[in-house]
Amino acid sequence: MMKKSTKIISEIILLLLIVSGVGYYIFRPAKVEPDKTVYKASGLSTNIKGTATKNKFISYSINDGKKHSVRIRSNSFAINIPSSNKEQKVTIYNGNVSAKIVVKASKQLADYQKFAKKYNQSLIASSLPKSIIKKANELKKAQAAKQTTAAEIARMSRTEQLQLEEKNKELKQDAKEVQAATAKLKSENKDNLLPKKLKNAIKNAVSNKNYIIRVNVANGRLIGISLIVPAKLLSSGSNKKSAQTFATTFALLANSLGANSKNVLEKFTKFAKEAKTSQTTSLKTISSKGIKFDTGFSTKKIYIFITR
């Protein structure tokens, strides 16, 4: 009888524990705890991590804007916030509880429109035939030179006037040829040119078989760039033209930001050779005139993160 009573009491206690546990699970308070309250932006974006309980999803807003949802996995969450040139206040919601954090402002690389214009012009110029480049340079010299006035022309001999007229005709013809060649190359390279304008976003601005240019633009400012390249492109058996296209693109990006493209490429080539013989993947940093080029090598991709 005693054993039976003990058994019944044990079952009741077990049942109470189960009910208590279920009750706690159902009625337990929601929690959300970010790992930090202040984050420094890192590259194109900032990863905010933390723990959260009870619900399947949390939501967050930046500067009290639109809410976005993120799934909670094993009581953990991760939120990716695009870096900005302005401080960002992020509020994380988990049911009726919330947490506030701050993401510090990032240094900007450049005014995006000016950068895109310079890069696009350089890309077109790098593809022009040598004969057209020569004519374009002559046109620049003529435009920079002191213009002949009407009074000066009047004092010239008829022979000198005819020579000047012939020279002007040649310059006009050269200008037409340069414009035509430039327009043709713009059309042929339209998918490789950076967009003139971009709204606040991290976006693949250029994507082709040889490389991806991913940019982060905030408030009209260029915050960061990722240049992503297939690792096979730099292997010994790769297509030389494709490798040259990548090298040109890398150099133009560096040059358009004011860095020394020659030095940057030399250091990158050195790191690429070291990466072939190394068994580990590590991030190497190249610095030039205030611009940082963090390079990472894997078996499939090469990543170059450009920030200030």
Backbone torsions as a table, in degrees:
resi	resn	phi	psi	omega
1	MET	NA	-40.9	-179.8
2	MET	-63.8	-42.2	179.8
3	LYS	-63.4	-39.1	-179.4
4	LYS	-64.9	-42.1	179.7
5	SER	-64.4	-42.9	179.4
6	THR	-61.6	-40.8	179.4
7	LYS	-63.4	-42.6	-179.6
8	ILE	-64.3	-43.6	179.5
9	ILE	-61.9	-42.2	179.8
10	SER	-62.4	-41.4	-179.8
11	GLU	-66.4	-37.6	178.7
12	ILE	-65.5	-43.8	179.1
13	ILE	-61.8	-43.3	179.3
14	LEU	-61.8	-43.0	179.6
15	LEU	-63.1	-41.6	178.6
16	LEU	-63.6	-39.4	178.4
17	LEU	-64.5	-42.0	179.1
18	ILE	-63.4	-47.4	-179.7
19	VAL	-62.0	-41.4	179.3
20	SER	-62.3	-42.6	179.8
21	GLY	-64.8	-43.7	178.3
22	VAL	-63.5	-41.5	179.8
23	GLY	-62.9	-40.8	179.7
24	TYR	-66.2	-40.2	-179.0
25	TYR	-63.3	-40.6	-177.7
26	ILE	-74.0	-43.3	-172.5
27	PHE	-103.0	4.9	-178.6
28	ARG	-62.8	147.5	-179.7
29	PRO	-71.6	143.8	176.3
30	ALA	-73.5	146.3	178.9
31	LYS	-131.6	147.5	172.5
32	VAL	-145.2	119.6	-175.9
33	GLU	-133.9	101.2	176.0
34	PRO	-68.6	152.4	-179.6
35	ASP	-64.0	-32.1	179.5
36	LYS	-136.5	161.7	173.7
37	THR	-100.4	-18.0	177.3
38	VAL	-132.4	127.6	-179.9
39	TYR	-118.4	142.5	170.3
40	LYS	-94.9	133.1	179.9
41	ALA	-61.1	144.6	-179.2
42	SER	-130.4	106.3	179.2
43	GLY	68.8	-138.2	-178.4
44	LEU	-71.8	-27.2	-175.8
45	SER	-147.5	170.5	179.5
46	THR	-123.5	131.2	178.1
47	ASN	-95.5	117.8	176.9
48	ILE	-100.6	121.4	-178.0
49	LYS	-120.3	159.0	178.6
50	GLY	177.7	-170.9	179.3
51	THR	-117.4	150.8	178.2
52	ALA	-152.1	145.9	-178.2
53	THR	-128.1	164.1	173.5
54	LYS	84.3	-59.8	-174.4
55	ASN	-89.4	165.9	179.4
56	LYS	-85.0	-25.3	-178.0
57	PHE	-133.3	152.9	165.3
58	ILE	-116.4	164.0	174.1
59	SER	-128.0	161.6	179.8
60	TYR	-148.8	156.1	175.8
61	SER	-135.4	150.6	178.0
62	ILE	-109.4	122.1	-179.0
63	ASN	52.9	42.2	177.8
64	ASP	60.6	28.1	178.5
65	GLY	-89.5	-152.7	-178.2
66	LYS	-61.4	142.4	179.7
67	LYS	-86.9	143.7	177.1
68	HIS	-125.8	150.9	-177.7
69	SER	-109.6	146.7	177.1
70	VAL	-137.0	136.8	-179.8
71	ARG	-75.2	143.1	173.6
72	ILE	-90.1	126.6	179.5
73	ARG	-123.4	120.2	-179.4
74	SER	51.5	45.6	178.4
75	ASN	63.5	21.3	178.7
76	SER	-128.2	153.4	176.7
77	PHE	-138.1	158.8	176.4
78	ALA	-142.7	128.5	-179.2
79	ILE	-121.0	131.9	179.6
80	ASN	-104.7	115.8	-177.7
81	ILE	-110.8	121.6	176.4
82	PRO	-58.5	134.8	178.9
83	SER	-66.2	152.8	-178.7
84	SER	-139.3	160.4	175.6
85	ASN	-81.8	1.3	176.8
86	LYS	-123.8	148.1	177.6
87	GLU	-61.7	140.1	-177.9
88	GLN	-119.5	133.8	176.5
89	LYS	-103.5	118.9	-176.5
90	VAL	-110.4	129.4	175.5
91	THR	-111.3	127.1	179.8
92	ILE	-107.8	129.1	-177.2
93	TYR	-113.7	135.2	172.4
94	ASN	-134.0	93.5	-173.9
95	GLY	66.6	-124.8	-177.8
96	ASN	-96.7	10.5	176.2
97	VAL	-114.2	156.9	-178.2
98	SER	-148.1	164.8	176.7
99	ALA	-140.7	144.5	-178.4
100	LYS	-115.8	137.1	176.1
101	ILE	-135.5	166.3	179.3
102	VAL	-123.7	133.0	172.8
103	VAL	-108.0	117.1	-176.4
104	LYS	-64.8	154.4	179.4
105	ALA	-68.3	147.6	177.0
106	SER	-97.9	156.0	172.6
107	LYS	-73.4	137.6	179.9
108	GLN	-87.4	147.9	177.9
109	LEU	-81.2	-43.8	-175.3
110	ALA	-172.7	168.4	167.0
111	ASP	-67.6	125.1	-171.4
112	TYR	-61.8	-46.8	-176.0
113	GLN	-61.5	-41.8	179.2
114	LYS	-65.8	-41.1	178.9
115	PHE	-63.5	-47.6	-178.8
116	ALA	-61.2	-40.6	179.5
117	LYS	-63.4	-45.5	-179.2
118	LYS	-64.9	-44.2	-179.9
119	TYR	-62.9	-47.4	-178.3
120	ASN	-62.5	-42.0	178.3
121	GLN	-63.4	-41.0	179.6
122	SER	-66.9	-38.4	179.9
123	LEU	-63.5	-44.2	178.6
124	ILE	-65.6	-44.3	-178.7
125	ALA	-62.2	-35.3	-179.2
126	SER	-69.0	-17.5	-178.6
127	SER	-100.8	-6.4	-177.7
128	LEU	-71.1	144.3	174.8
129	PRO	-62.0	152.5	-178.0
130	LYS	-58.6	-36.3	-179.0
131	SER	-65.1	-37.1	179.2
132	ILE	-72.8	-38.6	177.9
133	ILE	-61.1	-41.5	178.8
134	LYS	-60.6	-44.1	179.7
135	LYS	-67.1	-37.6	178.9
136	ALA	-63.9	-39.7	178.6
137	ASN	-66.6	-38.2	178.3
138	GLU	-65.6	-37.4	177.5
139	LEU	-64.5	-39.8	178.6
140	LYS	-63.1	-43.3	179.2
141	LYS	-62.3	-42.6	-179.0
142	ALA	-64.8	-38.2	179.6
143	GLN	-69.7	-34.3	-179.5
144	ALA	-77.5	-24.4	-178.0
145	ALA	-71.3	157.5	178.5
146	LYS	-65.2	128.3	-178.4
147	GLN	-76.7	139.4	179.5
148	THR	-73.3	127.2	-178.8
149	THR	-82.5	164.0	178.6
150	ALA	-61.4	-36.5	179.8
151	ALA	-66.5	-39.2	179.5
152	GLU	-67.7	-38.7	178.3
153	ILE	-64.9	-38.7	-179.4
154	ALA	-63.0	-31.6	-178.4
155	ARG	-83.5	-8.7	-179.1
156	MET	-75.7	157.3	172.8
157	SER	-74.0	164.9	-178.9
158	ARG	-62.4	-36.2	179.2
159	THR	-63.5	-44.5	179.7
160	GLU	-64.0	-38.6	179.1
161	GLN	-64.2	-41.7	179.1
162	LEU	-65.6	-39.0	178.4
163	GLN	-63.9	-40.1	178.7
164	LEU	-66.2	-41.9	178.6
165	GLU	-61.9	-41.9	179.9
166	GLU	-64.8	-40.7	178.9
167	LYS	-63.5	-41.9	179.5
168	ASN	-65.4	-37.3	177.4
169	LYS	-63.3	-42.2	179.4
170	GLU	-62.7	-42.2	179.9
171	LEU	-64.8	-39.4	178.7
172	LYS	-65.1	-39.8	179.0
173	GLN	-67.4	-41.6	177.9
174	ASP	-61.3	-41.6	-179.7
175	ALA	-61.2	-41.3	178.1
176	LYS	-63.6	-40.9	-179.5
177	GLU	-66.7	-42.4	179.2
178	VAL	-64.0	-44.5	180.0
179	GLN	-62.4	-42.8	-179.5
180	ALA	-64.9	-44.1	179.7
181	ALA	-64.9	-40.6	179.4
182	THR	-65.1	-44.7	179.5
183	ALA	-62.1	-40.5	179.2
184	LYS	-62.2	-46.0	-179.1
185	LEU	-68.0	-35.1	176.7
186	LYS	-61.2	-41.5	179.2
187	SER	-66.6	-43.4	-179.2
188	GLU	-68.6	-29.2	-176.1
189	ASN	-107.2	16.3	-173.7
190	LYS	-57.0	-31.7	-179.7
191	ASP	-80.2	-10.3	-179.9
192	ASN	-103.8	-3.8	179.7
193	LEU	-88.5	146.6	177.6
194	LEU	-73.6	143.2	175.9
195	PRO	-59.7	145.3	-178.6
196	LYS	-67.0	-36.1	-179.8
197	LYS	-132.8	147.6	174.9
198	LEU	-141.8	137.5	174.8
199	LYS	-78.7	171.6	178.9
200	ASN	-54.9	113.5	-178.1
201	ALA	-176.3	156.8	164.4
202	ILE	-100.3	120.0	-171.0
203	LYS	-144.3	145.4	170.7
204	ASN	-74.5	98.5	-177.0
205	ALA	-73.2	-33.8	176.5
206	VAL	-137.5	133.0	178.9
207	SER	-143.4	117.3	176.2
208	ASN	-144.2	-175.4	-175.0
209	LYS	-67.8	-21.1	-176.3
210	ASN	-93.3	-29.6	-177.5
211	TYR	-167.8	163.3	172.4
212	ILE	-124.2	131.0	171.9
213	ILE	-107.3	110.0	179.9
214	ARG	-106.2	128.7	-176.7
215	VAL	-122.7	152.8	171.3
216	ASN	-116.9	117.3	179.6
217	VAL	-116.3	130.8	178.2
218	ALA	-136.3	124.8	177.7
219	ASN	55.0	37.9	178.2
220	GLY	79.6	2.4	-178.0
221	ARG	-109.4	142.2	176.3
222	LEU	-83.6	117.7	-176.7
223	ILE	-94.4	-41.4	-178.7
224	GLY	-162.6	162.2	178.8
225	ILE	-134.2	140.0	168.5
226	SER	-116.6	124.7	173.4
227	LEU	-105.6	115.8	-174.2
228	ILE	-114.3	126.8	-173.2
229	VAL	-131.5	139.6	172.9
230	PRO	-62.3	133.0	-177.6
231	ALA	-60.6	-32.6	-178.4
232	LYS	-64.9	-19.0	-178.8
233	LEU	-63.5	-28.4	-177.7
234	LEU	-104.3	11.7	177.4
235	SER	-78.1	163.8	-176.2
236	SER	-63.0	-28.0	-178.4
237	GLY	-96.0	12.7	-176.2
238	SER	-77.0	164.7	176.9
239	ASN	-69.5	120.6	-175.7
240	LYS	-61.9	-35.7	-179.6
241	LYS	-65.5	-41.9	178.9
242	SER	-64.9	-40.8	178.5
243	ALA	-63.9	-39.4	179.4
244	GLN	-67.8	-36.7	177.8
245	THR	-61.6	-43.8	177.6
246	PHE	-62.4	-46.9	-178.3
247	ALA	-59.8	-41.1	178.7
248	THR	-64.2	-44.7	-179.8
249	THR	-61.2	-46.6	179.4
250	PHE	-59.9	-45.4	-179.3
251	ALA	-64.5	-40.5	-179.8
252	LEU	-66.6	-38.5	177.1
253	LEU	-62.7	-47.1	180.0
254	ALA	-61.5	-47.1	-178.1
255	ASN	-64.2	-38.8	-179.0
256	SER	-68.0	-18.6	178.0
257	LEU	-97.3	-1.9	178.2
258	GLY	93.5	6.3	178.9
259	ALA	-83.1	165.4	177.3
260	ASN	-86.0	98.6	-173.0
261	SER	-62.6	-35.1	-179.5
262	LYS	-63.1	-48.4	-180.0
263	ASN	-65.1	-39.2	-179.7
264	VAL	-62.9	-45.1	-179.7
265	LEU	-66.2	-37.8	178.8
266	GLU	-62.5	-44.4	179.6
267	LYS	-68.6	-38.2	178.6
268	PHE	-62.9	-43.3	179.1
269	THR	-59.6	-40.2	178.3
270	LYS	-63.6	-46.1	179.7
271	PHE	-64.0	-38.0	-179.5
272	ALA	-63.7	-40.4	178.1
273	LYS	-65.5	-41.2	179.1
274	GLU	-65.3	-36.8	-178.3
275	ALA	-65.4	-31.0	-179.6
276	LYS	-65.5	-33.1	-177.2
277	THR	-96.2	-10.6	-178.3
278	SER	-87.9	147.0	179.2
279	GLN	-93.8	-9.7	-177.7
280	THR	-113.7	155.0	178.0
281	THR	-103.7	123.6	179.2
282	SER	-139.7	160.6	-178.4
283	LEU	-93.6	126.0	178.3
284	LYS	-109.9	139.2	-177.8
285	THR	-111.7	130.4	174.1
286	ILE	-111.6	130.0	179.1
287	SER	-118.3	137.5	178.3
288	SER	-152.4	115.0	175.7
289	LYS	52.3	44.2	176.2
290	GLY	85.8	-1.8	179.0
291	ILE	-104.4	134.2	179.3
292	LYS	-105.2	135.7	176.4
293	PHE	-121.3	96.4	178.1
294	ASP	-86.8	117.3	-175.9
295	THR	-110.5	132.6	178.1
296	GLY	-126.4	136.3	-177.5
297	PHE	-117.4	131.3	172.7
298	SER	-129.2	179.8	-178.7
299	THR	-68.9	-24.0	-176.1
300	LYS	-110.8	-33.2	-174.2
301	LYS	-134.3	155.1	170.6
302	ILE	-117.8	128.5	-178.6
303	TYR	-115.2	131.7	175.2
304	ILE	-123.6	111.4	-178.9
305	PHE	-99.6	119.6	-175.7
306	ILE	-108.9	119.3	179.0
307	THR	-142.4	175.1	175.9
308	ARG	-104.2	NA	NA
